[in-house]
Amino acid sequence: MSWKSLESPRDLGSPDPIIVRVQSLPARSQFIEHSHSWNQLVYAVAGVLTVSAEGQSIAISPEQAVWLPTGTKHSVGSLMGAEFRSLWVAHDACPGIMPEVSVVEVSGLLRALIIEGATLSSVDDRDYANRVVGLILDQLRRARTTSAVLPWPKNPSLLALCEALYADPADTRDVDEWGRELGMSSRTLTRHFEQEVGMTLRAWRLRLRVFKAIELLCGDAPITDIALDLGYASASAFIYMFREEMGHSPLQYRRRLGGI
């Protein structure tokens, strides 16, 4: 199934100093490659985004955002759909902030500020709006970068594999079975996957399950259902994995989301 190409909006003017765009991205849709004469923070309050820039593709969860400096060519999409929030930040509004493409951790405060910033309009109290904008810029200056992203391949065969596993993380096919599916030996598949993605298929599947868990925890599905959807035999096995990877339980993570 092909992806739907979207045109980047061009009628919103230039940020002065910030514009917060709100958009629901349908499944399998993406903005074609483009660039801006301002900085951009790519973020989704729900769902997972795929961001391609500077020859790399990654997926980010609602725990993360991608900072794109002025002039960076990029494309943004979502395999399963996402609630997209895009911050356009004037080039001179944040001198010295992250001069390179960076993935940053989104704190609870920054998430809340982005959501609030999206509600502001020209008729709102200017002093209040300026304070919100100032706090957003302060949070961007304090944001910590992270390498805990989900690399995304561009090779068509590997892309088909990753999309299938993302759609069904409980898929039990091993590297031998996937090799036969894609018409290559398991050794060739392993080598190509590690060269393009930078990690083993096993490690990638674990990280995928973490990302899918984060995505599903944004809804109201029971923890046991989420565990089974991700391919775990029991809720306890899923809870153990999530705690090991995230530092807290799935319920603690969900309560933290609900508190924003």
Residue pairs with C-beta under 8 A, 6 or more apart in sequence:
1 28
2 28
3 28
3 29
3 30
3 77
4 26
4 28
4 29
4 30
5 29
5 30
5 31
5 32
6 25
6 29
6 30
6 31
6 32
7 31
7 32
8 31
8 32
8 34
9 21
12 19
12 21
12 88
13 19
14 37
14 38
14 88
14 90
15 38
15 88
15 89
15 90
15 93
16 90
17 89
17 90
17 93
17 133
17 137
18 87
18 88
18 89
18 90
18 93
18 117
18 133
18 136
18 137
19 87
19 88
20 85
20 86
20 87
20 88
20 114
20 117
20 118
20 120
21 84
21 85
21 86
21 87
21 88
21 118
22 84
22 85
22 118
23 84
23 86
24 81
24 82
24 83
24 84
25 44
25 47
25 49
25 77
25 78
25 81
25 82
25 83
25 84
26 78
26 81
27 78
27 79
27 80
27 81
28 77
28 78
28 79
29 77
29 78
29 81
30 50
30 75
30 76
30 77
30 78
31 75
31 76
31 77
32 75
33 52
33 73
33 74
33 75
34 73
34 74
34 75
35 71
35 72
35 73
35 74
36 68
36 70
36 71
36 88
37 70
37 71
37 91
38 70
38 88
38 89
38 90
38 91
39 67
39 68
39 69
39 70
39 88
39 89
39 90
39 91
39 93
39 94
39 97
40 67
40 68
40 72
40 74
40 86
40 87
40 88
40 89
41 65
41 66
41 67
41 68
41 86
41 87
41 89
41 140
42 49
42 51
42 60
42 65
42 66
42 67
42 68
42 74
42 76
42 86
43 49
43 60
43 62
43 64
43 65
43 66
43 84
43 85
43 86
43 87
43 106
43 114
44 60
44 62
44 78
44 82
44 83
44 84
44 85
45 62
45 83
45 85
45 111
45 114
45 115
46 62
46 82
46 83
46 215
46 218
47 62
47 78
47 80
47 81
47 82
47 83
47 215
47 218
48 59
48 60
48 61
48 78
48 79
48 80
48 82
48 150
48 211
48 215
49 59
49 60
49 66
49 76
49 77
49 78
49 82
49 84
50 57
50 58
50 59
50 76
50 77
50 78
50 79
50 152
51 57
51 58
51 59
51 60
51 66
51 74
51 75
51 76
52 74
52 75
52 76
52 152
52 154
53 66
53 68
53 72
53 73
53 74
53 75
53 101
54 72
54 73
54 101
56 151
57 151
57 152
57 153
57 154
58 66
58 103
58 149
58 150
58 151
58 152
59 149
59 150
59 151
59 152
59 211
60 66
60 103
60 149
60 150
61 150
61 211
61 214
61 215
62 106
62 111
62 214
62 215
62 218
63 105
63 106
63 214
64 103
64 104
64 105
64 106
64 146
64 148
64 149
65 103
65 104
65 106
65 143
66 101
66 102
66 103
66 104
67 97
67 98
67 101
67 102
67 103
67 104
67 140
67 143
68 74
68 101
69 98
69 99
69 100
69 101
70 91
72 101
76 84
76 86
78 84
79 163
79 166
79 167
80 166
80 167
80 215
85 114
85 115
85 118
87 114
87 117
87 136
89 137
89 140
93 137
94 137
94 140
94 141
97 140
97 141
98 104
98 140
98 143
98 145
102 145
103 145
103 146
103 147
103 149
104 140
104 143
104 144
104 145
104 146
105 143
105 144
105 145
105 146
106 114
106 143
107 139
107 143
108 256
108 259
108 260
109 135
109 139
110 136
110 139
110 140
110 143
111 260
112 260
113 132
113 135
113 136
113 139
114 136
115 260
116 132
117 132
117 133
117 136
120 129
120 132
148 207
150 204
150 207
150 208
150 211
151 197
151 198
151 199
151 204
152 159
152 162
152 197
153 159
153 161
153 162
153 193
153 196
153 197
154 196
155 192
155 196
157 182
157 183
157 184
157 192
158 192
158 193
158 196
158 197
160 182
161 178
161 181
161 182
161 193
162 204
162 208
164 171
165 171
165 205
165 208
166 208
166 212
169 205
169 208
169 209
169 212
169 229
169 230
169 231
170 228
170 229
170 230
170 231
171 231
172 231
173 181
175 186
175 189
175 190
175 201
176 186
178 186
178 189
178 201
179 185
179 186
179 188
179 189
182 189
184 192
189 201
190 200
190 201
193 200
193 201
193 204
194 200
197 204
199 207
206 241
206 245
209 230
209 231
209 241
210 241
210 242
210 245
210 246
212 229
212 230
213 226
213 230
213 238
213 242
213 250
214 253
216 226
216 229
216 230
217 226
217 250
217 253
217 254
217 257
218 257
221 229
223 235
223 238
223 239
223 250
223 251
224 235
226 238
226 250
227 234
227 235
227 237
227 238
227 239
230 238
232 238
232 241
238 250
239 249
239 250
242 249
242 250
242 253
243 249
246 253
248 256
